[in-house]
Amino acid sequence: MSGATSGLTPEQIGAIDAAHLWHPYSTIGAATGVIPPVVAVAAHGAWLTLIRDGKPIEALDAMSSWWTAIHGHGHSVLDAALTTQLGAMNHVMFGGLTHEPAARLAQLLVDITPAGLETVFFSDSGSVSVQVAVKMALQYWRSRGQPAKRRLMTWRGGYHGDTLTPMSICDPDGGMHSLWTDILARQVFAPQVPRDYDPAYSKAFETQLAQHTPELAAVVVEPVVQGAGGMRFHDPRYLCDVRDICRRHDVLLIFDEIATGFGRTGELFAADHCGVSPDIMCVGKALTGGYLSLAATLCTTDIAHAISVGAAGALMHGPTFMANPLACAVSVASVEVLLGQDWRSRVAEISAGLTAGLEAAQGLPGVIDVRVCGAIGVIECDRSVDLAVATPAALDRRVWLRPFRNLVYAMPPYICPPAEIAQITSAMVEVAGLVG
């Protein structure tokens, strides 16, 4: 069986999984009404090889494996970069040592991200990169002699990760971490940012921010697309406004580009839609092309210098696998592959295909909105999607979807041609039709 290296049968994999493995946001074991995970045995291009009813099937990875595999799976250039680096050095500690993959990736990120972001801190995941961003902001203000500036402000409806501080700036009521609201740090939440531009919203945002300026370290937002909090889109002009507001009130601005970076919204970074630069920016997910876990937090020289000359004398964070050479090497390859092609046209073609294909969902019973931004397509329903119904329906059409809450969405690899995008949208419409 292609891709199987452990010698376990799919049945054995499933049995061990049911007995011992947690999955994201899941119960343990065979709980009533919970469908078991599908066994994956291989991934090539935009396709996954999955075991269904005891037999292998091919299904399009419409999720880019949670928004990471922008070039698909098993890309020859990325494979070669990883293999070459593995032959030289798999890992060394980053404390007191440095290496070429980290240096090359840092320079590449500084070159392509918004102007002014000159220093790079590598970490293991998107959640940790947000945590690092917040620590940067807090240490900055301590170094500036303003330790009272320790709270954060954000829009409702956001998602920034699963560790404690990022959880505190996820939506406190309807978000995935509302269970923990009573024990998390109390942050400042502005109302949900509207889709269409309304100057009155920005004015109200500034009024609310001004009431908390003495205690605010930073505003943290997902630019253009609020991802796992609800797949909502907003006009880029709000980013221009929040940039100006933060500057006027001496509050740092952090952009969480973990989901939006590397072309997903139609610009290389979502901040590029309005040409603004944050003080701190987080990137991850597609950074490695879906090969390994790596994220980065970038900040201005001013912030880095203030932290470095502060009382601590250093940024107080240091992951064990920081700047792993394998992850850095494959990230360099992934970014170079992206920049070496007409990625903008590819994303535009996918966007057009999603728009055309999802038109059929308009007017379906239970569908309340259909929206597309770059290579992101969303069908919003008026009730939760039943995965026990949705998953097999999508697999019937040879598409792997992973709806959540009331959303059927796709973020396909950029390598998908129009026919595959049509196959994905057909499956999405089919699943949405089963919700109503």
C-alpha positions as CSV (number, residue, x, y, z in Angstrom):
1,M,0.0,0.0,0.0
2,S,1.6,3.3,-1.1
3,G,2.8,5.5,1.7
4,A,2.5,2.9,4.5
5,T,5.9,2.6,6.2
6,S,4.9,1.3,9.7
7,G,3.7,-2.1,8.7
8,L,0.3,-1.4,10.4
9,T,-2.9,-2.1,8.5
10,P,-5.5,0.6,8.3
11,E,-7.6,-1.4,10.8
12,Q,-4.7,-1.5,13.3
13,I,-4.0,2.2,12.8
14,G,-7.7,3.0,13.5
15,A,-7.7,0.8,16.6
16,I,-4.6,2.4,18.1
17,D,-6.0,5.8,17.2
18,A,-9.3,5.1,19.0
19,A,-7.6,3.8,22.1
20,H,-4.8,6.4,22.5
21,L,-4.8,9.4,20.3
22,W,-6.3,12.9,20.8
23,H,-7.2,14.8,17.6
24,P,-7.7,18.6,17.4
25,Y,-10.9,19.7,19.3
26,S,-12.0,16.1,19.7
27,T,-13.1,13.5,22.2
28,I,-11.0,10.5,23.0
29,G,-12.1,7.1,21.9
30,A,-15.2,6.1,20.0
31,A,-17.7,8.5,21.6
32,T,-21.3,8.2,20.6
33,G,-22.1,10.1,17.4
34,V,-18.4,10.8,16.6
35,I,-17.1,9.5,13.3
36,P,-13.6,8.0,13.5
37,P,-10.8,9.8,11.6
38,V,-10.1,8.8,8.1
39,V,-6.7,7.0,7.6
40,A,-4.4,8.8,5.3
41,V,-1.6,6.8,3.7
42,A,-0.1,9.1,1.1
43,A,-0.2,12.7,-0.3
44,H,1.0,13.8,-3.8
45,G,0.3,17.0,-5.5
46,A,-3.2,18.3,-4.5
47,W,-4.4,14.7,-3.8
48,L,-4.6,12.6,-0.6
49,T,-4.7,8.8,-0.6
50,L,-7.3,7.9,2.0
51,I,-8.7,4.5,3.2
52,R,-12.4,4.3,2.8
53,D,-14.4,1.1,3.4
54,G,-11.1,-0.7,3.5
55,K,-9.9,0.5,0.1
56,P,-7.7,3.4,-1.0
57,I,-9.3,6.4,-2.7
58,E,-7.9,9.6,-4.0
59,A,-9.4,12.9,-2.7
60,L,-8.5,16.5,-3.3
61,D,-7.0,18.3,-0.3
62,A,-9.3,21.3,-0.4
63,M,-8.0,22.4,2.9
64,S,-4.3,22.5,1.9
65,S,-3.9,20.4,5.1
66,W,-5.1,23.3,7.3
67,W,-3.9,26.0,5.0
68,T,-0.3,25.0,4.8
69,A,0.4,23.0,1.6
70,I,0.2,25.9,-0.9
71,H,2.3,24.0,-3.5
72,G,0.6,20.7,-2.8
73,H,2.3,17.6,-1.4
74,G,5.6,16.1,-2.4
75,H,6.9,19.1,-4.4
76,S,10.2,18.1,-6.0
77,V,12.0,21.4,-5.1
78,L,10.9,21.2,-1.5
79,D,11.7,17.5,-1.3
80,A,15.2,18.2,-2.6
81,A,15.8,21.1,-0.2
82,L,14.8,19.0,2.8
83,T,16.9,16.0,1.6
84,T,20.0,18.1,1.0
85,Q,19.7,19.8,4.4
86,L,19.1,16.5,6.1
87,G,22.4,15.3,4.7
88,A,24.2,18.2,6.2
89,M,22.6,19.0,9.6
90,N,19.2,18.0,11.0
91,H,19.2,20.2,14.1
92,V,21.4,22.2,16.3
93,M,20.4,24.4,19.2
94,F,20.0,28.1,18.3
95,G,21.4,29.3,21.6
96,G,24.9,30.5,20.8
97,L,24.9,28.9,17.3
98,T,23.6,30.1,13.9
99,H,23.4,28.5,10.5
100,E,22.8,29.3,6.8
101,P,19.2,28.1,6.5
102,A,18.1,30.5,9.3
103,A,20.2,33.4,7.9
104,R,18.8,32.9,4.4
105,L,15.2,32.6,5.6
106,A,15.5,35.7,7.9
107,Q,16.9,37.8,5.0
108,L,14.1,36.5,2.7
109,L,11.4,37.4,5.2
110,V,12.8,40.8,5.8
111,D,12.9,41.4,2.1
112,I,9.3,40.4,1.3
113,T,7.3,41.5,4.3
114,P,6.0,45.1,4.8
115,A,8.7,47.8,5.2
116,G,10.3,48.3,8.5
117,L,10.1,44.8,9.8
118,E,13.8,44.1,10.2
119,T,14.3,41.5,13.0
120,V,13.1,37.9,13.0
121,F,12.3,35.5,15.8
122,F,11.6,31.9,14.8
123,S,9.3,29.6,16.8
124,D,7.6,26.3,16.5
125,S,4.0,27.2,15.7
126,G,1.6,30.1,14.9
127,S,0.2,30.2,18.5
128,V,3.7,30.5,19.8
129,S,4.6,33.3,17.3
130,V,1.6,35.3,18.6
131,Q,2.8,34.6,22.2
132,V,6.2,35.9,21.2
133,A,4.7,39.0,19.6
134,V,2.8,39.8,22.8
135,K,6.0,39.3,24.8
136,M,7.8,41.7,22.5
137,A,5.1,44.3,23.0
138,L,5.2,43.9,26.8
139,Q,8.9,44.0,27.1
140,Y,9.1,47.0,24.8
141,W,6.8,49.0,27.1
142,R,8.7,47.9,30.2
143,S,11.9,49.0,28.5
144,R,10.3,52.4,27.8
145,G,9.4,52.8,31.5
146,Q,5.6,52.1,31.0
147,P,5.0,48.7,32.6
148,A,1.3,49.6,33.0
149,K,0.8,49.1,29.3
150,R,0.1,45.4,29.4
151,R,-3.4,44.8,28.0
152,L,-4.3,44.0,24.4
153,M,-7.1,45.2,22.2
154,T,-8.7,43.4,19.3
155,W,-11.8,42.9,17.2
156,R,-14.4,40.4,18.3
157,G,-14.6,37.3,16.1
158,G,-10.9,36.7,15.9
159,Y,-8.7,33.6,16.4
160,H,-5.0,33.8,17.3
161,G,-4.0,30.4,18.7
162,D,-4.4,27.8,21.4
163,T,-1.9,28.9,24.0
164,L,-3.1,31.0,26.9
165,T,-2.2,34.5,25.8
166,P,-3.4,34.0,22.2
167,M,-6.6,32.4,23.6
168,S,-7.2,35.6,25.6
169,I,-7.6,37.6,22.3
170,C,-9.8,35.1,20.6
171,D,-13.5,35.9,20.7
172,P,-14.5,35.7,24.3
173,D,-18.1,34.7,23.7
174,G,-18.5,32.8,20.4
175,G,-14.9,31.7,19.9
176,M,-13.4,28.3,20.4
177,H,-11.9,29.3,23.7
178,S,-15.0,30.8,25.4
179,L,-14.8,27.9,27.9
180,W,-11.8,29.6,29.4
181,T,-12.9,33.2,29.4
182,D,-13.2,33.4,33.2
183,I,-9.6,32.4,33.8
184,L,-7.8,34.2,30.9
185,A,-6.3,37.7,31.0
186,R,-9.0,40.3,30.5
187,Q,-8.4,42.1,27.2
188,V,-10.3,44.9,25.4
189,F,-12.6,43.8,22.7
190,A,-14.0,46.1,20.0
191,P,-17.2,45.1,18.1
192,Q,-16.9,42.7,15.2
193,V,-15.3,44.6,12.3
194,P,-17.8,45.0,9.4
195,R,-17.3,43.5,6.0
196,D,-17.9,46.8,4.2
197,Y,-16.1,50.0,5.0
198,D,-17.8,52.3,7.5
199,P,-15.8,55.3,8.8
200,A,-18.1,55.4,11.8
201,Y,-16.8,52.0,12.9
202,S,-13.2,53.3,12.9
203,K,-14.2,56.4,14.8
204,A,-15.9,54.3,17.5
205,F,-12.9,52.0,17.6
206,E,-10.6,55.0,18.3
207,T,-13.0,56.3,21.0
208,Q,-12.9,52.9,22.7
209,L,-9.1,52.6,22.4
210,A,-8.5,56.1,23.8
211,Q,-10.3,55.1,27.0
212,H,-7.7,52.4,27.6
213,T,-4.5,54.0,26.1
214,P,-2.6,54.1,29.4
215,E,-2.9,50.3,29.8
216,L,-2.8,49.2,26.2
217,A,0.4,47.5,24.9
218,A,-0.9,46.6,21.5
219,V,-3.8,46.1,19.1
220,V,-3.7,42.6,17.6
221,V,-5.8,41.9,14.5
222,E,-6.0,39.4,11.6
223,P,-5.8,41.6,8.5
224,V,-8.5,41.2,5.8
225,V,-9.5,37.7,6.9
226,Q,-10.5,36.5,10.3
227,G,-9.8,32.8,10.0
228,A,-10.7,30.1,12.4
229,G,-13.0,32.6,14.3
230,G,-15.5,32.5,11.5
231,M,-13.8,33.0,8.1
232,R,-15.0,36.6,7.9
233,F,-13.6,39.2,5.5
234,H,-13.3,42.9,5.9
235,D,-12.4,45.9,3.8
236,P,-8.6,46.6,3.9
237,R,-9.2,50.3,4.6
238,Y,-9.8,49.3,8.3
239,L,-6.2,48.3,8.4
240,C,-5.2,51.8,7.3
241,D,-7.4,53.3,10.0
242,V,-6.2,51.1,12.8
243,R,-2.6,51.8,11.8
244,D,-3.2,55.6,12.1
245,I,-5.2,55.2,15.3
246,C,-2.4,53.2,17.0
247,R,0.2,55.7,15.9
248,R,-1.8,58.6,17.3
249,H,-2.3,56.9,20.6
250,D,1.2,55.4,21.1
251,V,0.0,51.8,20.9
252,L,1.8,49.0,19.1
253,L,0.1,47.3,16.2
254,I,0.5,43.5,15.6
255,F,-0.7,41.8,12.5
256,D,-1.4,38.1,12.7
257,E,-0.7,36.9,9.2
258,I,-0.4,33.2,10.0
259,A,-3.4,32.2,7.9
260,T,-3.2,35.1,5.3
261,G,0.5,35.2,4.5
262,F,2.1,34.0,1.3
263,G,-0.5,34.9,-1.2
264,R,-3.7,33.4,0.2
265,T,-5.7,36.7,-0.1
266,G,-4.4,37.7,-3.5
267,E,-1.6,39.8,-2.1
268,L,1.7,38.4,-0.8
269,F,0.6,39.5,2.7
270,A,-2.8,40.8,3.6
271,A,-1.2,44.0,4.9
272,D,-0.2,44.7,1.3
273,H,-3.9,45.3,0.3
274,C,-3.6,48.8,1.9
275,G,0.2,49.3,2.0
276,V,0.6,49.6,5.7
277,S,3.3,48.1,8.0
278,P,2.6,46.9,11.5
279,D,5.1,47.1,14.3
280,I,5.1,43.4,14.8
281,M,3.9,40.6,12.4
282,C,3.4,36.9,12.7
283,V,3.7,34.4,9.9
284,G,3.4,30.6,9.8
285,K,1.3,27.9,8.2
286,A,2.3,28.2,4.5
287,L,5.8,29.3,5.5
288,T,7.2,25.8,5.1
289,G,4.8,24.8,2.3
290,G,3.2,22.3,4.7
291,Y,6.3,20.3,5.4
292,L,7.3,21.1,8.9
293,S,6.1,23.3,11.8
294,L,7.7,26.7,11.8
295,A,6.6,30.3,12.4
296,A,8.2,33.6,12.6
297,T,7.6,36.9,14.5
298,L,9.0,40.0,12.9
299,C,9.4,43.4,14.5
300,T,10.9,46.8,13.8
301,T,14.4,47.7,14.8
302,D,13.1,50.2,17.3
303,I,11.2,47.5,19.2
304,A,14.2,45.1,19.0
305,H,16.6,47.7,20.3
306,A,14.3,48.8,23.1
307,I,14.0,45.2,24.3
308,S,17.7,44.6,24.0
309,V,18.7,47.6,26.2
310,G,15.9,47.0,28.7
311,A,16.3,45.7,32.2
312,A,16.2,42.0,31.1
313,G,18.8,42.7,28.4
314,A,17.2,40.1,26.1
315,L,13.9,39.0,24.6
316,M,12.9,36.4,27.2
317,H,11.9,33.5,25.0
318,G,13.8,30.5,23.4
319,P,12.1,27.4,22.0
320,T,14.2,24.2,21.9
321,F,13.6,23.7,18.2
322,M,14.0,27.4,17.3
323,A,15.2,27.9,13.7
324,N,15.4,24.2,13.1
325,P,17.6,23.9,10.0
326,L,15.3,21.4,8.2
327,A,12.3,23.7,8.6
328,C,14.2,26.8,7.6
329,A,15.7,25.1,4.5
330,V,12.3,23.9,3.3
331,S,10.8,27.4,4.0
332,V,13.4,29.1,1.9
333,A,12.6,26.6,-0.9
334,S,8.8,27.1,-0.5
335,V,9.0,30.9,-0.6
336,E,11.4,30.9,-3.6
337,V,9.1,28.5,-5.5
338,L,6.2,30.9,-4.7
339,L,8.0,34.0,-5.8
340,G,9.5,32.2,-8.9
341,Q,6.1,31.7,-10.5
342,D,3.1,33.9,-11.4
343,W,1.4,33.1,-8.1
344,R,-0.8,36.2,-8.3
345,S,-2.4,34.9,-11.5
346,R,-2.8,31.4,-10.0
347,V,-4.6,32.8,-6.9
348,A,-6.8,35.0,-9.1
349,E,-7.7,32.0,-11.3
350,I,-8.6,30.0,-8.2
351,S,-10.6,33.0,-6.8
352,A,-12.6,33.2,-10.1
353,G,-13.2,29.5,-10.0
354,L,-14.4,29.5,-6.4
355,T,-16.7,32.5,-7.1
356,A,-18.3,30.8,-10.2
357,G,-18.6,27.4,-8.5
358,L,-20.1,28.6,-5.3
359,E,-22.7,30.6,-7.0
360,A,-24.8,27.5,-7.0
361,A,-25.0,27.7,-3.2
362,Q,-26.8,31.0,-3.3
363,G,-30.4,30.5,-2.4
364,L,-30.0,27.0,-1.0
365,P,-32.1,26.4,2.1
366,G,-30.0,27.1,5.2
367,V,-27.3,29.1,3.3
368,I,-27.0,32.6,4.7
369,D,-23.9,33.8,2.9
370,V,-21.4,32.8,0.2
371,R,-18.1,34.7,0.1
372,V,-14.7,34.5,-1.6
373,C,-11.4,36.3,-0.9
374,G,-8.4,35.3,-2.9
375,A,-8.0,31.5,-2.7
376,I,-10.5,31.2,0.1
377,G,-14.1,30.1,-0.5
378,V,-16.8,30.1,2.2
379,I,-20.4,28.9,2.5
380,E,-22.0,30.1,5.7
381,C,-25.0,28.1,6.9
382,D,-27.7,28.9,9.5
383,R,-26.8,25.9,11.6
384,S,-23.9,23.7,12.5
385,V,-22.6,21.3,9.8
386,D,-22.8,17.6,10.8
387,L,-19.4,16.1,10.0
388,A,-20.9,12.6,10.1
389,V,-22.9,13.7,7.1
390,A,-20.6,16.2,5.5
391,T,-17.4,14.1,5.4
392,P,-18.8,11.1,3.5
393,A,-20.7,13.4,1.1
394,A,-17.5,15.2,0.2
395,L,-15.6,12.0,-0.2
396,D,-18.3,10.7,-2.5
397,R,-17.1,13.5,-4.8
398,R,-13.4,12.7,-4.0
399,V,-12.8,15.9,-2.0
400,W,-11.5,16.2,1.5
401,L,-13.3,19.0,3.3
402,R,-13.3,19.8,7.0
403,P,-16.2,22.1,7.8
404,F,-16.4,23.6,11.3
405,R,-19.3,25.1,13.2
406,N,-21.7,26.4,10.5
407,L,-19.1,26.9,7.8
408,V,-18.3,24.9,4.7
409,Y,-15.0,26.3,3.3
410,A,-12.0,25.6,1.2
411,M,-8.5,26.9,0.9
412,P,-7.0,24.8,-1.9
413,P,-3.4,24.5,-3.0
414,Y,-2.3,27.0,-5.6
415,I,-1.5,24.2,-8.0
416,C,-5.2,23.2,-8.5
417,P,-6.3,23.8,-12.1
418,P,-9.9,25.0,-12.9
419,A,-11.3,21.5,-13.2
420,E,-10.1,20.6,-9.6
421,I,-11.5,23.9,-8.2
422,A,-14.8,23.0,-9.9
423,Q,-14.7,19.6,-8.2
424,I,-14.1,21.2,-4.9
425,T,-16.9,23.8,-5.2
426,S,-19.3,21.0,-6.4
427,A,-18.5,19.1,-3.2
428,M,-19.0,22.2,-1.1
429,V,-22.4,23.0,-2.6
430,E,-23.4,19.3,-2.1
431,V,-22.4,19.5,1.6
432,A,-24.1,22.8,2.1
433,G,-27.3,21.5,0.5
434,L,-27.4,18.7,3.2
435,V,-27.4,21.3,6.0
436,G,-30.6,23.0,5.2
